[in-house]
Amino acid sequence: RLVAAGRVRLNGRVASAGDRLQAGDVVTLDGVRVDWAPLNGASGAVGGERVRFSYLKMWKRRGVVCTTDRRVRGNILDELGEVEGVGERLFPIGRLDKDSSGLILLTSDGGLTNTLLRAGERKRKEYIVTTHVPATDADIARLAAGVVITTLAQSDGRAKPLTARTRPCVVERDASPAQPARLRFVLEEGRNRQIRRMCAACGLDVIKLHRVGFAGITLANCGRPGAWAFLTDAELDVIMPGGAAAASGQQQQQQEQQQQQEQEATPPEDVPTPRGAAGGAAGGSPGGF
């Protein structure tokens, strides 16, 4: 009945009766995300088989849209490209505005997404923000204490305006002679376009917004816009219950696939390699950049 009424969406589109779910699919009911994996057997299992999830981070370029809809020009999946050793669908954890850049996490693990985005978790998010003019000391104090802004919030499956004061946060200068109008924000909430609206309440226009940290993860190993990397064991320990041990199956699978590809690419000893041909496997590890 819920599906027939159009209240259920699968990966952003209206679901149809008979749709099959795969690891990483996002299901919502009246706009609220549903953790469907436990309804399909043991948590983290699909069809009775253990799911091996993938965990990546990426330096999102300005102009890239955090959507998995391939019909949207500049969507994040096209920007990411094919990820060797990962066959399941990836999707971003949260979002960055199209005009913002910096750290975004991607995974096929819907359970982790729910954990990190749950309001009560209050995960720290760090940004470097450049405004059109330098903020005054009074502006910084006001921003840190909290300002009243109006944002859109989901309620009963609908987006409704919410006018409320922002929570106290860290706001401090991160200026230099070349960047006199730069600030550092550390937030524990994530309202729609929050920093831009906070600055606007103080008469400041944001001209550049760059996220450098989320839930204890940084842009380490992502050295340029568009670069990505698999999360390390230490990073997995930070963001998920069970940490690296919970993701070991995924990493083992990737290693096995890479070894198989190397074996297939290496000619047998009794077959001469053509002159000028490169021996061995092409490429490096799945996360190499």
VENCOR-V680506 format. One record per backbone hydrogen bond with DSSP energy under -0.5 kcal/mol. CO is the residue of the C=O (numbers start at 1). NH is the residue of the N-H. If there is no record, write none. Layout:
# VENCOR-V680506
CO/NH
CO/NH
This chain:
# VENCOR-V680506
1/5
2/7
2/8
3/6
7/30
8/15
9/11
9/28
10/13
13/10
16/19
22/25
23/89
25/27
26/11
27/34
28/9
28/30
29/32
32/29
34/27
34/36
36/39
37/40
38/41
40/48
42/45
44/51
46/49
49/46
51/53
54/108
55/231
56/106
57/229
58/60
58/104
59/226
60/102
61/64
65/67
65/76
67/76
67/77
68/70
69/72
71/73
72/75
74/65
75/79
76/80
77/81
82/84
83/86
85/87
91/107
92/94
93/105
96/66
97/100
98/63
101/211
102/60
104/58
105/93
106/56
107/91
108/110
109/113
110/114
111/115
112/116
113/117
114/118
118/121
118/122
119/122
124/215
125/187
126/212
126/213
127/129
127/185
128/210
129/183
130/207
130/208
136/140
137/141
138/142
139/143
140/144
141/145
142/146
144/169
147/149
147/166
149/151
149/164
151/162
153/160
155/158
158/155
158/160
160/153
162/151
162/164
164/149
169/171
170/186
172/184
179/176
179/182
181/131
182/174
183/129
184/172
185/127
186/170
187/125
191/194
193/197
194/198
195/199
196/200
197/201
198/202
199/202
199/204
200/203
204/206
205/132
205/207
208/130
209/101
210/128
211/103
212/219
213/126
214/217
217/214
219/222
221/223
224/227
227/59
229/57
232/236
233/237
234/238
235/239
236/240
240/243
242/245
242/246
243/246
243/247
244/247
244/248
245/248
247/251
248/252
249/253
250/254
251/255
252/256
253/257
254/258
255/259
256/260
257/261
258/262
259/263
260/264
261/265
262/266
265/267
268/271
270/272
274/277
285/288
